[in-house]
Amino acid sequence: MSNTSPQKTDILIVGAGIAGLLAAADLQASGFQPLVVDKGRGVGGRLASRRIGSATFDHGAQFITARTPRLAALLNEWQGLGLVTEWYRGTSAEHIYWRGVPSMTAIPKHLAKPLNVRLEMKMTALQQADSHWLAIFENGETIAANAVLLTAPVPQSLAMLDAGGVALEASKREQLEAVDYEPCLAVMAVLNAPSKIPEPGFIRFDERPIAWLADNHAKGISAVSAVTIHATPAYSSSHWDDDRQEIGRRLLEVAAPWLGAEPAEFQVHAWRYARPKVERDQPCLVLNPSPPLLIAGDAFGGPRVEGAALSGWAAAKALKELQR
């Protein structure tokens, strides 16, 4: 641990995905000074995009839908700002599937601009220190916070709490230990010619190694032909430890009838915590009322981008009530 005095903040939010960023924005608008930390090099979590040469890929969340008025209003606001646009509509004309502009990472980057966000900050332990929390990071830094919101995947959050010796009520620990996630192996392939994927640029599969196949050029985010393949949870789980390049080759072989061209190059990304298996009853969980410690994310709000957003907002509301 560092011998220097810890940095201090009102509220420490661990995780710069959509839940953490929306919670931080809500809290900041109410006069708090939240600090968001994330172990990654960029914000967004599974709102993720990547470039390979001239190709651009959404390789995490593929779209955003809104079933609640608050998110629908926010998406309309983002549309006005040029951050999202309609990709396609479902069976109901009102059910819009939105994509990011120019890609999904535009959304978290926009949310992060007015916030205090620190990246490449891997928290290894959280300790209670009298009336506040002390977060310990891999780089030796420490941060003292009046309240903490954890939005990282639940197993990672539990590991931080255990490392700091934080005692949880038995029922709450049981709830957290019951959270399980589906993994997803994602392949990003640059093609030398247009794909055969039909409009609007994706295919869903049922009983195949592939769950989702998307054409990023047809979607409107890539200048050249580029496809994203998401393997099914079953395939991803059973082949998780396989060589990544071999996984890519196998899945591209399965997808070949819809590719229309040999891949020029490809990369594979592994999402260990792609989607919670079971939705919880509450949108966030108060682990400790004083000093406040909460946990949120799509494992609570629901396994979609909207679920993570609703969970972040619910956690912000709970934190404001706890600190009145």
N, C-alpha and C positions, 0 to 999 in steps of 0.2 A: 504494500500500500504506500501511496505517496505521503511524504512527511509535510507537504504544504497544506495550507488551509483549503478545505473544499470549496468549490464554487457553490453559490446558493441560488435557489430558484423557488418560486411559488409552487409550481406544479411541474414535476418531471414526467414526461410522456415517453415511454419506451416503445419505439416502433413508428416509422414514418410512412406507413401504409395509409389507406384511405380512412380507417378508423381513427388513427392517431392524429392525422392532419386535420380532419374535420372537427375532432374534439378540441384540438389546440385553437383552431380558428374561432370556435364558439366561445371558448374560455377567454381568449384574448379580447373578443368583442365585449365581454362582460367586465373587463378591467383587470383580469389576471395577467400574469406574465409567465406563460408556460414555456418550458424548454423541451424541445423534441430531440431525442437522440436515436440513432439507428446504426446498426453495425455495418450496413452496406455503404457502397460508394455513391448511391443515388437514392432519391425518394421514390415512393410509390408501391413498394412491395410487389404484389402480383399485377399491379397496373404497370406492366413492364414491356418495354420495346428494346429492340437491338438492331444494329446495322451490321451488315456484312457487305463490304464494298458499296455498291449503289443500291443494294436491297435493304428494305426496312421491314421488320417483323414485329407484330404484336405476338409475344410468345407466352404471355400469362393470360389474364382476363381478356376475352375477345370482344366484349361489348358491355354496355350498361343498360339495364331496363329499370323502369320506375313503376312501382305499384302504390307508392305513397305520395301524397300531395307535396310534402316537403322536398323530396328528392326530385320529383317532376319539375317543381319550380326552379330548383337549382340547375337542373339540366337545361331548362329554357334560358336561364341566365347565362350559362356557359355557352349555349348556342349563339347568343347575342355577342359574346366575346370572341367567337370563332374558335372555341376550345373543343367543341363536339359538333358532330353533324349526324344526320340520320343515315344509318347504313341500310337497314331494311325494316319492313313491318311484319308483324306476326299475323296470325289468322284474324285478329281484330285490328282494325285500322288505327285504333288508339294505342296499340301495343308496339311502341317504337323501340328498336334496337339501335343504340347510339354507339358511335366509335369516336375515339379521340382524334384531334386534328393538330399536328400532322399524324400523331399516333397516340396511344393510350398514355404515355408518360407525360404528355402535355398537361394533363389534369393535375396530377400531384405536383408537378413543377410550379404550376400556377398557384396552387394552394400554399405551397411552401414559401413563396416569395416574401410575404409580409411577416412570416413567423421566424422565431429563433430556432434554427435547426442545425444540429451538429451531426455530421456523418462520420463513418468509420469509428464509431464509438461503441465497442462491444462491451456490454455490461456483463460482468461475471458474477456479481453478488449484490443483494439488497439487504441492508441491515436496519433494524429499528434502533434509533438513538434518542431515547427519551421522547420528546414531543415532535420529532421529525424523522425522516428517512435518510439513510446514507447509501448512495449508490456507488459501487466500486467497479472500475473499468479495467479492461485488459491492458490499457496503456499506462496504468498507474494513477490516473486521475480519480478524484472522488467528487461527487456532487451531493450536497445536502438539499433536501426538498421538504416542503411542508406537506406535500401530498404527492402520490405517485399513481400513474395510470399505466398499466401494462397492456400493450396491444400486440405483442409478439405472439407467435403460436404458443398454445398453452404448455406443451412440454418444455419449451425453452424458458417460459416465465416461471414454471415450477422449479426448474433447475436453478434459476437465479435466487429464488426464495429459499430453497434448501441450502444453497451455498452460504447464504447469510444467516441461516438459523432462524428464519421467520416461522413462528408457530401458527398454524391455521386451525380453525375449528374443524373437527373431524368431518362434519357434513360438507363443508366447503372443499376440503381436500378431496373428499370422495367425488364430489362433482367434477373437480378439475382432472383428477386421475382417470375419470371415465371418458374424457374428451379424446376422440381419436380422429385421425385425418386420413384421407386418401392421397396417395402420392400421384404424381404425373410426370412422365418423361416426355419432353417436348423436343421435336426436331425442327430446325429451321433450315430450309434448303433453297438455294438460288438456282433457278432454272434458266436454260438457254433459249427457251421458247415459251409461248403462252401455255398455261395449263389447260386441262379439259374440265376443270371444275365449273359447274354451271353457275349462272347468276343466282343470287347476288354475291357469290364467291365463297361458299362453304358447303360441306357435306357432313351430316351427322351419321354415325354408324351405330349399330346396335351390338351385334355379337361378333366383333372383330378385334384384333389387337389395337385398332385405331378407333378412337371415340370421336375425333374431330379433325377435319382437314379443311384448311382455309387458304384462299388465294389472296395474299396481301396486296397484290397489284389490282385485282378486281375490287377489293375492299376500298381502295383509294389511298393507301398509305405508302405504297412502294413504287418507286420509279421503274423498277424492272420486275420481271416475273419472280415471285418468291412465295413459297408455301410454308405454312406452319402445320405440324402434325402433333396432336395430343394423343398419346397412348391411353388406353383404358386404365382405370385403377387396378384391375386384376393383372393386366400385363405389366404395368409399371411396378407393382409390388413384387411380382414373381421374378422380374428381370432387373431389379434395382441395382444389384451388385455386378451386373454384366458390364463388359467393356462398352463405354459410351459410343465409340465409333461403330462397333458391331451392332449395337441397338439401332443407331441411325440407319445403317445399311439395311437391316431387316425391315424396319418400318417403311423405308422408301421403296423397298421391293413390293410390299403389300399395297402401297399407294400408287404404284407404277401405272395402273390403268387410267388414273385420273391426272397424272402429271403431264403427259404429252411430250416430255423431253427428259433427257438424262440430267440429273442434278450436276451443276458445275462445281458446287461445294456445299457443305452443310455443317452445322454445329448442333450439339445436343445440350439441353439444359434440363436439370432435374429439380422438380418442385417437390420437396419432401412433404410439405404441408399444403397441398394444393386446395383441398376442400374438406371441411369437417363432415364426418359421416352422419352425425346426429345433431339436430338443431336443439339448443337449450330452451328452457321455458322463459328465461329472462334475458333482456338485451345486454345486460352487463351484470357483474357480480361485485358487491362490496366485500372485500376480504377483511378489511379492518376499518372501523368508522373513525378512529382517532389515534394517531394521525391517519388521515384517509389513505387507503390503499385499495385500488379497484383494478379489475381486469375486464377487457372488452375485446371485440374483434368478431370475425365472421363465425367463430365457434359459438357465439351467443346470439348475434343478431340474425344469422342465417347465412347459408353458403353461397351468397351472391355478392356483388359489389354493393348492392343496396343494403344487404344485411350488415356488412361491415360499417357502412355509413350510419345506419340507424343505431348500431351499437356504440359508435363513437359519440353521436349526439346524446344518447341516453347516459353515457358515462360522464359527459360534460355537465349535464343537468344534475346528476347525482353529486358530482364534486362541488358544484355551486351550492347545493343544499347543505352539504356536510360542512361547508366553510362559512356559513352565514354567521 
